[in-house]
Amino acid sequence: MTPSSGTRPVYDPDTLRIMTNAFDRACNFLPVQFRNSDCMRRKLALQIIRHLDDGESDPTRLADSAVLFVLRPLI
């Protein structure tokens, strides 16, 4: 879903399930020391939303890209 300028997107139930699945997968891939970090979880969520809005709908790819994004500066 592509948001129009100045408005927030509303996601349908199927899309919300995809986002939830991707977020849960991404959190499980985080190293243990980061799993309870609100900052890391927020970064994951924002990346998942960004990629979903860009057209990605596969939960595994959404999770993988989010984890790579948040861990890249740490590696």
KEGU-808963 format. One record per residue (C-alpha): x, y, z; residue number from 1. Coordinates in nm, 2 decimals. Last residue first. Example, Ala and Ser with C-alpha at 12.3 -4.5 7.8 and 13.67 -1.06 7.14 Angstrom:
% residues 2
[pt [1.37, -0.11, 0.71], 2]
[pt [1.23, -0.45, 0.78], 1]
***
This chain:
% residues 75
[pt [2.88, -0.59, 1.22], 75]
[pt [2.69, -0.34, 1.44], 74]
[pt [2.61, -0.09, 1.17], 73]
[pt [2.46, -0.37, 0.95], 72]
[pt [2.25, -0.51, 1.24], 71]
[pt [1.94, -0.29, 1.19], 70]
[pt [1.93, -0.31, 0.81], 69]
[pt [2.01, -0.68, 0.79], 68]
[pt [1.74, -0.76, 1.04], 67]
[pt [1.48, -0.55, 0.84], 66]
[pt [1.58, -0.71, 0.51], 65]
[pt [1.55, -1.06, 0.65], 64]
[pt [1.21, -1.00, 0.81], 63]
[pt [1.06, -0.85, 0.50], 62]
[pt [1.21, -1.13, 0.29], 61]
[pt [1.06, -1.39, 0.52], 60]
[pt [0.73, -1.22, 0.54], 59]
[pt [0.68, -1.20, 0.16], 58]
[pt [0.48, -0.89, 0.07], 57]
[pt [0.73, -0.65, -0.07], 56]
[pt [0.56, -0.35, -0.25], 55]
[pt [0.75, -0.04, -0.14], 54]
[pt [0.49, 0.00, 0.14], 53]
[pt [0.59, -0.34, 0.27], 52]
[pt [0.96, -0.24, 0.25], 51]
[pt [0.89, 0.07, 0.46], 50]
[pt [0.66, -0.11, 0.71], 49]
[pt [0.92, -0.38, 0.77], 48]
[pt [1.19, -0.12, 0.81], 47]
[pt [0.98, 0.07, 1.07], 46]
[pt [0.91, -0.24, 1.26], 45]
[pt [1.27, -0.35, 1.27], 44]
[pt [1.38, 0.00, 1.39], 43]
[pt [1.11, -0.01, 1.66], 42]
[pt [1.23, -0.35, 1.78], 41]
[pt [1.59, -0.23, 1.79], 40]
[pt [1.50, 0.08, 1.99], 39]
[pt [1.27, -0.11, 2.23], 38]
[pt [1.56, -0.34, 2.31], 37]
[pt [1.43, -0.67, 2.44], 36]
[pt [1.57, -0.88, 2.15], 35]
[pt [1.91, -0.70, 2.14], 34]
[pt [2.13, -0.91, 2.37], 33]
[pt [1.98, -1.23, 2.23], 32]
[pt [2.10, -1.16, 1.88], 31]
[pt [1.81, -1.07, 1.65], 30]
[pt [1.67, -1.35, 1.44], 29]
[pt [1.37, -1.41, 1.66], 28]
[pt [1.28, -1.04, 1.64], 27]
[pt [1.29, -1.06, 1.26], 26]
[pt [1.06, -1.36, 1.25], 25]
[pt [0.81, -1.19, 1.49], 24]
[pt [0.82, -0.88, 1.28], 23]
[pt [0.77, -1.06, 0.95], 22]
[pt [0.47, -1.26, 1.09], 21]
[pt [0.32, -0.94, 1.23], 20]
[pt [0.36, -0.76, 0.90], 19]
[pt [0.21, -1.05, 0.70], 18]
[pt [-0.08, -1.07, 0.95], 17]
[pt [-0.13, -0.69, 0.92], 16]
[pt [-0.14, -0.73, 0.54], 15]
[pt [-0.41, -0.99, 0.56], 14]
[pt [-0.61, -0.78, 0.80], 13]
[pt [-0.61, -0.47, 0.57], 12]
[pt [-0.36, -0.19, 0.64], 11]
[pt [-0.46, 0.17, 0.67], 10]
[pt [-0.20, 0.41, 0.54], 9]
[pt [-0.14, 0.74, 0.71], 8]
[pt [-0.21, 1.06, 0.53], 7]
[pt [-0.01, 1.37, 0.44], 6]
[pt [0.10, 1.26, 0.10], 5]
[pt [-0.08, 0.95, -0.01], 4]
[pt [0.04, 0.62, 0.14], 3]
[pt [0.14, 0.34, -0.10], 2]
[pt [0.00, 0.00, 0.00], 1]
***
